[in-house]
Amino acid sequence: MSEPSLHAGAAPAPAGPPPTSPRRPLGAGRIVAIVAGAILCLIALVLLLGGAALAAAGHSRDAAGFVTSGPAPVDSDAYAVVVPGVGVQIRGPDQAYARGLLGTVRIRATGDDADKAVFLGLARTQDVDAYLRGVGYDAVRDLDVDPVRTDYTNHAGGAPTGSPGEQTFWERSDSGTGTRTIEWQVATGDWTVLVMNADGSAGVHADVDVGGALPVLRGATIGLFVGGGVLLIGGVLLIVLPLVTRREGR
């Protein structure tokens, strides 16, 4: 009787892993696409952050619908404090377009002394300059909000010949105790805002804030979010597609 073979019925040796083809290089076209996608993603991030900032500003509107900056302290020993350079340098049909974008501007001044009347006015710069000729006043040169600080250019002089309320050239004005308010549709030309004591005395101490209706804010916010979203999707596709097609050997 023959002995059974030791190899009879033995399981076949396991097959090794299938050979892998070397991964294709990215190539110049894919690299350019990935770099372009990264740039688009960065631009999209900037637009989205800008949209978020505008959205936050829109949510900070007060009860009257104004986006307000300030208040900034006006603290001067002179007879008046002026903010020059208010207005836009646009003429013709574009002026109406600018007004539609900016909307109504609101300026408020609140005196530090509740019993002392404050005058707040806005007029053509040439008229304000003529009224203040020879008068000691401070012109706001720079205004920082963080921290709040106001820098002035001092103009030496004496007292005004008449109180500001007696003048007839004001485009908008308000005077009295408490908070004084003027609202104005932005117009072309050189305009100046003036803050004084209503009796024309020296020592102007008040808190001033400026607000705008800014109807353009909502449209700009939506535009930034939509533009940022579109660029972000395009940038991600430009980054992902070259990597996917490379992996599939295309």
C-alpha positions as CSV (number, residue, x, y, z in Angstrom):
1,M,0.0,0.0,0.0
2,S,1.4,3.4,-1.0
3,E,1.6,6.2,1.4
4,P,-0.5,9.3,0.6
5,S,1.4,12.3,-0.8
6,L,2.1,15.1,1.7
7,H,1.2,17.7,-1.0
8,A,-2.2,16.2,-1.9
9,G,-5.1,18.6,-1.4
10,A,-2.7,21.5,-0.3
11,A,-4.2,25.0,-0.6
12,P,-2.7,27.2,-3.3
13,A,-0.4,30.0,-2.2
14,P,-2.2,33.3,-1.7
15,A,-1.9,35.8,-4.5
16,G,0.1,38.9,-3.9
17,P,-1.3,42.4,-4.2
18,P,-2.0,43.6,-7.7
19,P,0.7,45.7,-9.2
20,T,0.1,49.4,-8.9
21,S,0.8,51.8,-11.7
22,P,2.9,54.9,-10.7
23,R,0.8,58.0,-9.9
24,R,0.7,60.5,-12.7
25,P,2.4,63.8,-12.0
26,L,0.1,66.8,-11.6
27,G,1.3,68.6,-14.7
28,A,1.6,72.3,-15.4
29,G,-2.1,72.7,-16.2
30,R,-3.3,71.1,-12.9
31,I,-0.8,73.1,-10.9
32,V,-2.0,76.4,-12.4
33,A,-5.6,75.4,-11.7
34,I,-4.8,74.6,-8.1
35,V,-3.0,77.9,-7.6
36,A,-5.8,79.8,-9.2
37,G,-8.3,78.1,-7.0
38,A,-6.3,79.0,-3.9
39,I,-6.3,82.7,-5.0
40,L,-10.0,82.6,-5.6
41,C,-10.6,81.1,-2.1
42,L,-8.5,83.9,-0.5
43,I,-10.5,86.6,-2.4
44,A,-13.7,84.9,-1.4
45,L,-12.7,84.9,2.2
46,V,-12.0,88.7,2.0
47,L,-15.4,89.3,0.4
48,L,-17.2,87.2,3.0
49,L,-15.5,88.9,5.9
50,G,-16.4,92.3,4.3
51,G,-20.0,91.1,4.0
52,A,-20.0,90.0,7.7
53,A,-18.7,93.4,8.7
54,L,-21.4,95.2,6.7
55,A,-24.0,92.9,8.1
56,A,-22.8,93.7,11.7
57,A,-23.0,97.4,10.9
58,G,-26.5,97.0,9.5
59,H,-27.6,95.3,12.7
60,S,-26.2,98.2,14.8
61,R,-28.8,100.7,13.4
62,D,-30.5,102.7,16.1
63,A,-34.3,103.0,16.5
64,A,-34.4,105.7,13.8
65,G,-32.6,103.5,11.3
66,F,-29.2,105.3,11.4
67,V,-25.8,103.6,11.5
68,T,-24.0,105.9,13.9
69,S,-20.3,106.5,14.7
70,G,-19.3,108.1,18.0
71,P,-20.0,109.9,20.1
72,A,-16.7,111.8,19.9
73,P,-15.9,114.5,22.5
74,V,-15.5,118.1,21.4
75,D,-13.6,119.8,24.1
76,S,-12.2,123.3,23.2
77,D,-11.5,126.5,25.0
78,A,-12.1,128.4,21.7
79,Y,-15.4,130.1,20.6
80,A,-16.3,127.4,18.0
81,V,-15.3,124.0,16.7
82,V,-15.8,123.2,13.0
83,V,-15.7,120.1,11.0
84,P,-14.7,121.1,7.4
85,G,-14.9,119.1,4.2
86,V,-18.4,117.8,4.6
87,G,-20.2,116.9,1.3
88,V,-19.3,115.3,-2.0
89,Q,-17.5,116.6,-5.1
90,I,-20.0,115.3,-7.6
91,R,-22.2,117.2,-10.0
92,G,-24.9,116.5,-12.5
93,P,-27.0,113.2,-12.4
94,D,-24.3,111.5,-10.4
95,Q,-25.1,113.7,-7.4
96,A,-28.6,112.2,-7.2
97,Y,-27.0,108.7,-7.4
98,A,-24.7,109.6,-4.5
99,R,-27.6,110.8,-2.5
100,G,-29.4,107.5,-3.1
101,L,-26.4,105.6,-1.9
102,L,-25.6,107.6,1.2
103,G,-29.2,108.6,2.1
104,T,-29.8,111.1,5.0
105,V,-27.0,112.2,7.2
106,R,-27.7,112.9,10.9
107,I,-25.5,115.0,13.1
108,R,-26.1,115.3,16.8
109,A,-24.4,117.4,19.5
110,T,-25.0,117.1,23.3
111,G,-23.6,119.7,25.6
112,D,-21.8,118.6,28.7
113,D,-23.6,121.3,30.7
114,A,-27.3,120.5,30.7
115,D,-28.2,124.1,31.5
116,K,-26.1,125.7,28.7
117,A,-27.6,125.9,25.2
118,V,-25.6,124.5,22.3
119,F,-25.8,125.6,18.7
120,L,-25.3,123.1,15.9
121,G,-25.2,124.3,12.3
122,L,-24.2,123.3,8.7
123,A,-23.5,125.7,6.0
124,R,-21.3,126.4,3.0
125,T,-17.7,126.6,4.0
126,Q,-17.2,130.0,2.5
127,D,-20.1,131.4,4.7
128,V,-18.8,129.8,7.8
129,D,-15.2,131.1,7.1
130,A,-16.6,134.6,6.6
131,Y,-18.5,134.4,9.9
132,L,-15.4,133.1,11.8
133,R,-12.9,135.6,10.3
134,G,-11.0,137.0,13.2
135,V,-12.7,134.6,15.6
136,G,-10.8,132.1,17.7
137,Y,-11.9,128.6,16.8
138,D,-10.6,125.0,16.4
139,A,-10.9,122.9,13.3
140,V,-11.1,119.2,13.6
141,R,-8.0,117.8,11.8
142,D,-8.2,114.1,12.8
143,L,-10.7,111.9,14.7
144,D,-9.7,108.5,16.1
145,V,-12.4,106.2,17.5
146,D,-10.2,103.5,19.2
147,P,-9.3,105.1,21.5
148,V,-11.5,108.1,21.0
149,R,-9.4,111.2,20.4
150,T,-9.9,114.5,18.5
151,D,-7.0,116.5,17.1
152,Y,-7.5,120.2,16.2
153,T,-5.9,122.9,14.2
154,N,-6.2,126.1,16.3
155,H,-7.0,129.4,14.7
156,A,-6.3,132.3,17.1
157,G,-8.7,135.2,17.4
158,G,-11.3,136.9,19.5
159,A,-15.0,136.6,20.1
160,P,-17.6,136.6,17.3
161,T,-19.5,139.8,16.5
162,G,-22.8,138.0,16.8
163,S,-24.3,134.7,18.1
164,P,-24.5,131.9,15.6
165,G,-28.3,131.8,15.7
166,E,-28.5,135.4,14.4
167,Q,-26.8,134.3,11.1
168,T,-29.1,133.6,8.1
169,F,-26.8,131.4,5.9
170,W,-27.3,128.1,7.7
171,E,-28.5,125.3,5.5
172,R,-29.5,123.3,8.7
173,S,-29.3,124.4,12.3
174,D,-30.6,123.6,15.7
175,S,-29.9,125.1,19.1
176,G,-30.9,124.7,22.7
177,T,-30.1,122.5,25.7
178,G,-29.9,118.7,25.6
179,T,-29.2,116.9,22.3
180,R,-29.4,119.0,19.2
181,T,-30.0,117.3,15.8
182,I,-29.7,118.2,12.2
183,E,-30.5,115.9,9.2
184,W,-29.2,116.6,5.8
185,Q,-29.2,115.1,2.3
186,V,-25.6,115.0,1.1
187,A,-25.0,117.7,-1.5
188,T,-22.1,118.6,-3.7
189,G,-19.7,121.4,-2.7
190,D,-17.8,122.3,0.4
191,W,-19.8,122.3,3.6
192,T,-18.8,122.8,7.2
193,V,-20.4,121.7,10.5
194,L,-20.1,124.1,13.4
195,V,-20.6,123.6,17.1
196,M,-20.8,126.6,19.4
197,N,-22.4,127.8,22.6
198,A,-25.7,129.4,21.6
199,D,-24.7,132.7,23.2
200,G,-21.3,132.7,21.3
201,S,-19.2,132.4,24.5
202,A,-15.9,130.6,24.7
203,G,-15.5,127.0,25.9
204,V,-17.2,124.5,23.7
205,H,-17.7,121.1,25.4
206,A,-20.1,118.6,23.8
207,D,-20.3,115.0,22.5
208,V,-20.9,114.8,18.7
209,D,-22.0,111.8,16.7
210,V,-22.6,111.3,13.0
211,G,-25.0,108.8,11.5
212,G,-26.2,107.8,8.1
213,A,-29.2,106.0,6.8
214,L,-26.9,104.2,4.2
215,P,-29.6,102.5,2.1
216,V,-26.7,101.0,0.0
217,L,-25.6,98.9,3.0
218,R,-28.1,96.1,2.4
219,G,-27.4,95.7,-1.3
220,A,-23.6,95.8,-0.7
221,T,-23.9,93.2,2.0
222,I,-25.9,90.8,-0.2
223,G,-23.5,91.5,-3.1
224,L,-20.4,90.6,-1.0
225,F,-21.9,87.4,0.3
226,V,-23.1,86.3,-3.1
227,G,-19.8,87.2,-4.8
228,G,-17.8,85.6,-2.0
229,G,-19.9,82.4,-2.2
230,V,-19.5,82.1,-5.9
231,L,-15.8,82.6,-5.8
232,L,-15.4,80.2,-3.0
233,I,-17.2,77.4,-4.9
234,G,-15.2,78.1,-8.0
235,G,-11.9,78.1,-6.0
236,V,-12.7,74.8,-4.3
237,L,-13.6,73.1,-7.6
238,L,-10.3,74.3,-9.2
239,I,-8.4,72.8,-6.3
240,V,-10.3,69.5,-6.0
241,L,-10.9,68.6,-9.6
242,P,-7.2,68.4,-10.7
243,L,-6.5,66.1,-7.7
244,V,-9.5,63.8,-8.3
245,T,-8.8,63.4,-12.0
246,R,-5.1,62.7,-11.2
247,R,-6.1,60.0,-8.8
248,E,-8.4,58.4,-11.4
249,G,-5.6,58.5,-14.0
250,R,-7.3,60.9,-16.3
